[in-house]
Amino acid sequence: MSKQFIGYAGTYTRKTSEGIYSFVLNTEAGRLENVQVAAKVGNPTYITISDDKKYLYAVSQKDSQGGVAAFSINDTTGELTFLNDTHSEGAPPCHLDVVNTGVVTGNYHKGSVEHYTVDANGKLIESTSVVGHEGTGPHARQEKPHVHFSGETPDGKYVVVADLGTDELVTYQVVEDKLERVHTFKTKPGSGPRHITFHPNGKMAYLLTELSTDVIVLDYQEDGSFVEKQSIHAIPEDFKDTNDASAIHISSDGRFVYTGNRGHNSITVFAVDQSTGELTFVEHTPSGGDWPRDFVLDPSEKFLIASNQESGTLVLFARDTETGKLTQLDSIVEVPEVVCVKFL
């Protein structure tokens, strides 16, 4: 196993950030090193890497237009080379993912999901489908649809979209490059679905709600629908300040689920029952900074890196692969306005 891994961080560029940053995790020393600007892009808040590790796609903003930028990745150095971008009038997306038919984006401000085709060299070709959601919810932030996640299901058959504004998890099929809605799962009113992750077995999923800070355990059906089997709170019941749940990820062995808490400023650890998929609380670990917008497990999964947006820091944790527990290490690096973290 490699002793060094290359990672990337997406950011807001409202203040001092210049775009996408790269860094190195030295697993032998247990340190984050060599932070540098990898690509100058406007507000590349969310980034994603293709399965073959050849291309990186980023949310992008140019003046009053939002869209996606594509980069090729040097497989030795990790250096990014700009390929192309595509933009349209209005706010940029907040999330994107590579799917087998191209790239899909979720737009929080527009309340829409969009599909782009990609050529054999990783370049974005065109937007082939835009679907706007409709509806509201009882919370003050649910005055209209707010799509917060768009990604592929493990079987590659569907695109699943979380809408914070309408309390919905929507399943789409891509038919001739067009998004067609096939199922809608409704969460409790006011919960605000944000991000979802799937168990490695492909049969269970974990939906994180931003407004109510719950993890909803779901059975994923072959037809793209979901059935709820458990809901568990991710922060202490006696925490009464505002908390906005952020990201959710699962270990590759399917044994532990992690969630981020902005406000409580922690990472929550849950153990997964391998027969039912249901969760049991393990611990809360302080995120080592302010407003943990996202986090990532490194390729060895012996480490976790939290991205604290308001403090502009990446914080390194050691991860016990047997208990799932996290221990903060003495390694904090500055990445201004950091949002999302991914490893090559």
Secondary structure in CASP SS format (residue, H / E / C, confidence):
PFRMAT SS
TARGET T0000
AUTHOR 0000-0000-0000
METHOD secondary structure of the structure
MODEL  1
M C 1.00
S C 1.00
K C 1.00
Q E 1.00
F E 1.00
I E 1.00
G E 1.00
Y E 1.00
A E 1.00
G E 1.00
T E 1.00
Y C 1.00
T C 1.00
R C 1.00
K C 1.00
T C 1.00
S C 1.00
E C 1.00
G E 1.00
I E 1.00
Y E 1.00
S E 1.00
F E 1.00
V E 1.00
L E 1.00
N E 1.00
T C 1.00
E C 1.00
A C 1.00
G C 1.00
R E 1.00
L E 1.00
E E 1.00
N E 1.00
V E 1.00
Q E 1.00
V E 1.00
A E 1.00
A E 1.00
K E 1.00
V C 1.00
G C 1.00
N C 1.00
P C 1.00
T C 1.00
Y C 1.00
I E 1.00
T E 1.00
I E 1.00
S C 1.00
D C 1.00
D C 1.00
K C 1.00
K C 1.00
Y E 1.00
L E 1.00
Y E 1.00
A E 1.00
V E 1.00
S E 1.00
Q E 1.00
K E 1.00
D C 1.00
S C 1.00
Q E 1.00
G E 1.00
G E 1.00
V E 1.00
A E 1.00
A E 1.00
F E 1.00
S E 1.00
I E 1.00
N C 1.00
D C 1.00
T C 1.00
T C 1.00
G C 1.00
E C 1.00
L E 1.00
T E 1.00
F E 1.00
L E 1.00
N E 1.00
D E 1.00
T E 1.00
H E 1.00
S E 1.00
E E 1.00
G C 1.00
A C 1.00
P C 1.00
P C 1.00
C C 1.00
H E 1.00
L E 1.00
D E 1.00
V E 1.00
V E 1.00
N C 1.00
T C 1.00
G E 1.00
V E 1.00
V E 1.00
T E 1.00
G E 1.00
N E 1.00
Y C 1.00
H C 1.00
K C 1.00
G C 1.00
S E 1.00
V E 1.00
E E 1.00
H E 1.00
Y E 1.00
T E 1.00
V E 1.00
D C 1.00
A C 1.00
N C 1.00
G C 1.00
K C 1.00
L E 1.00
I E 1.00
E E 1.00
S E 1.00
T E 1.00
S E 1.00
V E 1.00
V E 1.00
G E 1.00
H C 1.00
E C 1.00
G C 1.00
T C 1.00
G C 1.00
P C 1.00
H C 1.00
A C 1.00
R C 1.00
Q C 1.00
E C 1.00
K C 1.00
P C 1.00
H C 1.00
V E 1.00
H E 1.00
F E 1.00
S E 1.00
G E 1.00
E E 1.00
T C 1.00
P C 1.00
D C 1.00
G C 1.00
K C 1.00
Y C 1.00
V E 1.00
V E 1.00
V E 1.00
A E 1.00
D E 1.00
L C 1.00
G C 1.00
T C 1.00
D C 1.00
E E 1.00
L E 1.00
V E 1.00
T E 1.00
Y E 1.00
Q E 1.00
V E 1.00
V E 1.00
E C 1.00
D C 1.00
K E 1.00
L E 1.00
E E 1.00
R E 1.00
V E 1.00
H E 1.00
T E 1.00
F E 1.00
K E 1.00
T C 1.00
K C 1.00
P C 1.00
G C 1.00
S C 1.00
G C 1.00
P E 1.00
R E 1.00
H E 1.00
I E 1.00
T E 1.00
F E 1.00
H C 1.00
P C 1.00
N C 1.00
G C 1.00
K C 1.00
M E 1.00
A E 1.00
Y E 1.00
L E 1.00
L E 1.00
T E 1.00
E C 1.00
L C 1.00
S C 1.00
T C 1.00
D E 1.00
V E 1.00
I E 1.00
V E 1.00
L E 1.00
D E 1.00
Y E 1.00
Q C 1.00
E C 1.00
D C 1.00
G C 1.00
S C 1.00
F E 1.00
V E 1.00
E E 1.00
K E 1.00
Q E 1.00
S E 1.00
I E 1.00
H E 1.00
A C 1.00
I C 1.00
P C 1.00
E C 1.00
D C 1.00
F C 1.00
K C 1.00
D C 1.00
T C 1.00
N C 1.00
D E 1.00
A E 1.00
S E 1.00
A E 1.00
I E 1.00
H E 1.00
I E 1.00
S C 1.00
S C 1.00
D C 1.00
G C 1.00
R C 1.00
F E 1.00
V E 1.00
Y E 1.00
T E 1.00
G E 1.00
N E 1.00
R E 1.00
G C 1.00
H C 1.00
N C 1.00
S E 1.00
I E 1.00
T E 1.00
V E 1.00
F E 1.00
A E 1.00
V E 1.00
D C 1.00
Q C 1.00
S C 1.00
T C 1.00
G C 1.00
E C 1.00
L E 1.00
T E 1.00
F E 1.00
V E 1.00
E E 1.00
H E 1.00
T E 1.00
P E 1.00
S C 1.00
G C 1.00
G C 1.00
D C 1.00
W C 1.00
P E 1.00
R E 1.00
D E 1.00
F E 1.00
V E 1.00
L E 1.00
D C 1.00
P C 1.00
S C 1.00
E C 1.00
K C 1.00
F E 1.00
L E 1.00
I E 1.00
A E 1.00
S E 1.00
N E 1.00
Q C 1.00
E C 1.00
S C 1.00
G C 1.00
T E 1.00
L E 1.00
V E 1.00
L E 1.00
F E 1.00
A E 1.00
R E 1.00
D C 1.00
T C 1.00
E C 1.00
T C 1.00
G C 1.00
K C 1.00
L E 1.00
T E 1.00
Q E 1.00
L E 1.00
D E 1.00
S E 1.00
I E 1.00
V E 1.00
E E 1.00
V C 1.00
P C 1.00
E C 1.00
V E 1.00
V E 1.00
C E 1.00
V E 1.00
K E 1.00
F E 1.00
L C 1.00
END
